């Protein structure tokens, strides 16, 4: 039996005391994970001893009281808030925390002020990657570098460990993250001042301003305490390279207020609005088709800008720089600050765009050859592709194309191999259209298709050919004696009977009668058929002997033999 059990039996008063003590604890209603009140009973070097009305006193490390000089204000009898973690640990001790109580209260307050965007006081205590650690109501928060001021600061020593006003911008209780912003407080204050100052200016007012800073895309101005933007496009009616080339910091400028946004308090200003738009009467000053002088101000990949007068610029596109090369690099033709003559091609007053032409002021080589279609010329080969030759006319420098089908009437791609770069050859110009020239070499030769014109041959006529070549799919026959006009007769067209339509029974050099079934001199399509010729002959024989042959019961073979015999008899009589 334990000593405690023996004591309960031997001393009845002990049991009564225990019951009273438990009843007292029940009345106190202590709950874990909540903030409770505690009285300071003792202050030692390392601990603060407090009475939480529990079974025993609690002890809090001195380190939890070092923020906000709380430790110096503590004394025996002071009442403080503590966080009750455990009523009784495994050691039988109460577990409490002043720091956790402070953080819990801070979280509750943070959640409240986050909704209302109320300002809080914090202390910047350290620097981390991307920002600063800021203690607010005992809660460590993160302030991004961009949120410490309205403008980037090189040094923040004057802000370290000093009270600063902040606003909570993001809160995540689950992760224990809070983001705060000092910039938001400054902007809020600034916006109030700006809103008050904006009451004294209106859109359309002409005011005096001071240059605060310059960037590539504009100038920031101060107008009686109000920040305003003078965009680079509002500096002048003409093109401005760098705003800093025109103004300096602190310079006074007279500007016109063009826009005020009451929601953002942003103000836009303009200098060019104070001067007349040179495009207002441009149609009276300049005429499309006339030639003027100007200065090249800027060179881009797609063309050159030319200043016609102050505030008026035009664009010379790549295609309007050179007659010979439509995609020439602008820097190879013109240079910045160069004075040139140009022709106005188009004026768009609404969009303030003027199209110019430089090549229109130069001699046009196309004028020299515009009436040269059908003429024989010499070209120098400067490029050979898979299907064409590109050659340059020596007199004009213009380049044209010679397609492989225009090399010869055979239209053989292998013909390209006969030529090489820098060769000079004779050709005929067959087309000039849309600044493109087409050449032909075969046009200098006699056209084999003239055979049909010269001999009055047409579709339906029977002609005698010579077999030139035999293949598995048909035979190639020569129509003319020079063998320049070669036509393929398909296997199916070699004979009326399919059994006789065999290419292997034909030999090169043999004569072969065929019918013209297709003839288009423009598209150069010629089609011949032996089968069609045989069918025509059969119809002719039937027409001549068919009636008597039918009555006598003669066969078609007999009719042919009779016809052939009649022909032989006539020849013998002759």
HELIX and SHEET records of a PDB file:
HELIX    1   1 UNK A    3  UNK A   10  1                                   8    
HELIX    2   2 UNK A   12  UNK A   28  1                                  17    
HELIX    3   3 UNK A   62  UNK A   65  5                                   4    
HELIX    4   4 UNK A   67  UNK A   69  5                                   3    
HELIX    5   5 UNK A   70  UNK A   73  1                                   4    
HELIX    6   6 UNK A   98  UNK A  116  1                                  19    
HELIX    7   7 UNK A  145  UNK A  147  5                                   3    
HELIX    8   8 UNK A  157  UNK A  159  5                                   3    
HELIX    9   9 UNK A  183  UNK A  198  1                                  16    
HELIX   10  10 UNK A  232  UNK A  234  5                                   3    
HELIX   11  11 UNK A  243  UNK A  245  5                                   3    
HELIX   12  12 UNK A  272  UNK A  274  5                                   3    
HELIX   13  13 UNK A  278  UNK A  281  5                                   4    
HELIX   14  14 UNK A  282  UNK A  285  1                                   4    
HELIX   15  15 UNK A  318  UNK A  320  5                                   3    
HELIX   16  16 UNK A  330  UNK A  332  5                                   3    
HELIX   17  17 UNK A  359  UNK A  361  5                                   3    
HELIX   18  18 UNK A  366  UNK A  369  1                                   4    
HELIX   19  19 UNK A  404  UNK A  406  5                                   3    
HELIX   20  20 UNK A  413  UNK A  418  5                                   6    
HELIX   21  21 UNK A  442  UNK A  444  5                                   3    
HELIX   22  22 UNK A  450  UNK A  454  1                                   5    
HELIX   23  23 UNK A  491  UNK A  493  5                                   3    
HELIX   24  24 UNK A  503  UNK A  505  5                                   3    
HELIX   25  25 UNK A  530  UNK A  552  1                                  23    
HELIX   26  26 UNK A  556  UNK A  573  1                                  18    
SHEET    1   A 5 UNK A  58  UNK A  61  0                                        
SHEET    2   A 5 UNK A  47  UNK A  51 -1                                        
SHEET    3   A 5 UNK A  34  UNK A  43 -1                                        
SHEET    4   A 5 UNK A  79  UNK A  86 -1                                        
SHEET    5   A 5 UNK A  95  UNK A  97 -1                                        
SHEET    1   B 5 UNK A 139  UNK A 144  0                                        
SHEET    2   B 5 UNK A 131  UNK A 136 -1                                        
SHEET    3   B 5 UNK A 120  UNK A 128 -1                                        
SHEET    4   B 5 UNK A 163  UNK A 172 -1                                        
SHEET    5   B 5 UNK A 177  UNK A 181 -1                                        
SHEET    1   C 6 UNK A 206  UNK A 215  0                                        
SHEET    2   C 6 UNK A 218  UNK A 223 -1                                        
SHEET    3   C 6 UNK A 226  UNK A 231 -1                                        
SHEET    4   C 6 UNK A 266  UNK A 270  1                                        
SHEET    5   C 6 UNK A 252  UNK A 261 -1                                        
SHEET    6   C 6 UNK A 206  UNK A 215 -1                                        
SHEET    1   D 6 UNK A 291  UNK A 299  0                                        
SHEET    2   D 6 UNK A 303  UNK A 309 -1                                        
SHEET    3   D 6 UNK A 312  UNK A 317 -1                                        
SHEET    4   D 6 UNK A 353  UNK A 357  1                                        
SHEET    5   D 6 UNK A 339  UNK A 348 -1                                        
SHEET    6   D 6 UNK A 291  UNK A 299 -1                                        
SHEET    1   E 6 UNK A 376  UNK A 384  0                                        
SHEET    2   E 6 UNK A 388  UNK A 393 -1                                        
SHEET    3   E 6 UNK A 399  UNK A 403 -1                                        
SHEET    4   E 6 UNK A 436  UNK A 440  1                                        
SHEET    5   E 6 UNK A 424  UNK A 433 -1                                        
SHEET    6   E 6 UNK A 376  UNK A 384 -1                                        
SHEET    1   F 5 UNK A 486  UNK A 490  0                                        
SHEET    2   F 5 UNK A 474  UNK A 478 -1                                        
SHEET    3   F 5 UNK A 462  UNK A 471 -1                                        
SHEET    4   F 5 UNK A 511  UNK A 520 -1                                        
SHEET    5   F 5 UNK A 525  UNK A 529 -1                                        
END                                                                             
